[in-house]
Amino acid sequence: MRRTRKDRRTVATSDMSEPTRRDFLYIATGAVGVVGTAAAVWPFVDQMNPDASVQALASIEVNLDAIEEGSAITVLWRGKPVFIRHRTGKEIEEARAVPMDELRDPLAENANLPAGSPATDENRAEKPEWLVMVGVCTHLGCVPLGQQGDFGGWFCPCHGSHYDTAGRIRKGPAPRNLDVPEYTFLSDTTIRVG
């Protein structure tokens, strides 16, 4: 109990007094202020979301009909080149014949598989005849040249990295295999990257 002086009389009051009307007005004013601030700030936060044109570029569809066996095309996805190669039977056989202990990077680097999946040819290509990879060297970001190098795959002219027919690093300074982006087959002749 504490004693206060009121009208020159000592009155006993408890420490746990009931909220007054003034306390209620303070709380109500603070709540209105918080809601008003949130309503004023929301448009500024919302403008940072990507617009429809940016979201449309998050995935692309590619028609595979025009790609003959043994050839490749390069498409642009999220500002990066993506190699889509229609591999020959010989290229598939060569990629599958490589012993895992000869690979510098034993991981598939495939966004469609769990992390840590081995870099077998089966884990690098969803369908054996179609290889889809981000065409950026994992060393310093140069674009490798196709069907060149010591292993018949890709060769990075910047620092001499050699990739095989499955996009796996075999020689040179690159630390990892070429990345396989997230992609799905919509039909036998169409894929969606992203």
SVG drawing of the C-alpha trace seen along z (x, -y; Angstrom):
<svg xmlns="http://www.w3.org/2000/svg" viewBox="-12 -20 56 67">
<polyline fill="none" stroke="black" stroke-width="0.4" points="0.0,0.0 1.2,-3.5 -0.1,-6.7 -0.9,-9.7 -2.0,-13.0 -5.4,-14.0 -7.3,-17.0 -5.0,-17.3 -6.0,-13.9 -4.0,-10.8 -5.8,-8.0 -4.7,-4.4 -4.5,-3.1 -3.3,0.3 -0.3,0.6 -2.4,2.6 -4.8,-0.2 -7.4,0.2 -6.5,-1.4 -7.8,-4.9 -9.6,-6.5 -6.4,-8.3 -4.5,-4.9 -7.1,-3.7 -6.7,-6.8 -3.0,-6.3 -3.3,-2.7 -6.0,-3.5 -3.9,-6.4 -0.8,-4.2 -2.7,-1.5 -4.2,-3.9 -0.7,-5.3 0.8,-1.8 -2.0,-0.9 -1.7,-4.3 2.0,-4.0 1.7,-0.4 -0.9,-1.6 1.3,-4.5 4.4,-2.3 2.8,0.7 2.8,-0.9 6.5,-1.5 7.2,2.1 4.9,3.5 6.6,1.7 9.7,3.8 7.9,6.9 8.8,8.0 6.3,7.0 4.7,9.3 7.4,9.0 10.1,10.0 8.0,13.0 7.5,14.1 11.3,14.3 11.6,16.6 10.8,19.5 11.0,20.0 9.6,22.7 11.8,24.1 10.7,26.1 13.2,29.0 11.9,29.9 14.4,27.9 17.5,29.3 19.0,32.1 20.8,34.9 24.4,33.9 23.7,30.2 22.9,27.6 21.2,24.3 21.8,21.6 18.9,19.8 18.9,16.9 17.4,17.5 17.7,15.1 20.4,13.3 22.5,16.4 23.1,18.7 21.6,22.1 23.0,24.9 20.5,27.4 22.2,30.3 20.6,33.1 23.3,35.8 24.2,38.6 24.2,42.2 28.0,42.1 28.1,39.1 25.8,40.8 27.9,43.9 31.1,42.0 29.5,40.0 28.2,43.2 31.5,45.0 33.4,42.5 34.4,44.0 33.2,41.8 36.7,41.8 38.0,39.9 35.7,37.0 37.1,33.9 33.6,32.9 31.7,36.0 28.4,34.1 25.7,33.8 25.1,30.0 21.6,30.6 18.8,28.3 16.3,31.1 17.9,33.6 18.7,33.6 22.0,31.9 24.8,34.5 23.6,36.6 26.5,38.3 27.6,36.9 26.5,39.9 25.3,39.2 21.8,40.3 21.8,37.6 23.0,34.9 20.3,35.5 16.6,36.2 16.3,37.9 19.6,39.3 19.5,37.6 18.8,34.1 21.4,32.3 20.4,28.9 23.0,26.8 23.8,23.3 26.5,22.2 28.7,20.4 32.1,21.8 32.2,22.4 35.7,21.0 35.3,17.3 32.1,17.1 33.2,17.2 31.0,18.9 32.5,22.3 32.7,23.2 30.7,26.3 32.1,29.6 35.6,28.6 38.3,29.5 40.0,32.8 36.8,34.6 34.5,33.7 32.2,31.5 32.9,27.9 36.1,25.8 36.4,22.6 38.8,20.3 39.4,18.0 41.4,20.3 41.4,23.7 38.7,25.7 37.6,28.9 34.1,30.4 33.0,33.8 29.8,34.6 27.8,34.5 29.1,31.1 31.4,32.5 34.7,30.8 37.5,33.1 40.6,30.8 41.5,27.2 40.9,24.7 37.1,24.9 36.1,26.3 32.6,27.7 30.6,29.3 28.4,27.0 25.2,26.4 22.0,28.1 19.1,25.6 15.6,26.6 13.7,27.8 10.8,30.1 9.6,31.8 6.2,30.5 6.0,32.9 8.5,34.9 9.4,31.8 9.0,28.9 10.8,28.1 10.3,25.4 13.5,24.0 13.0,22.4"/>
</svg>
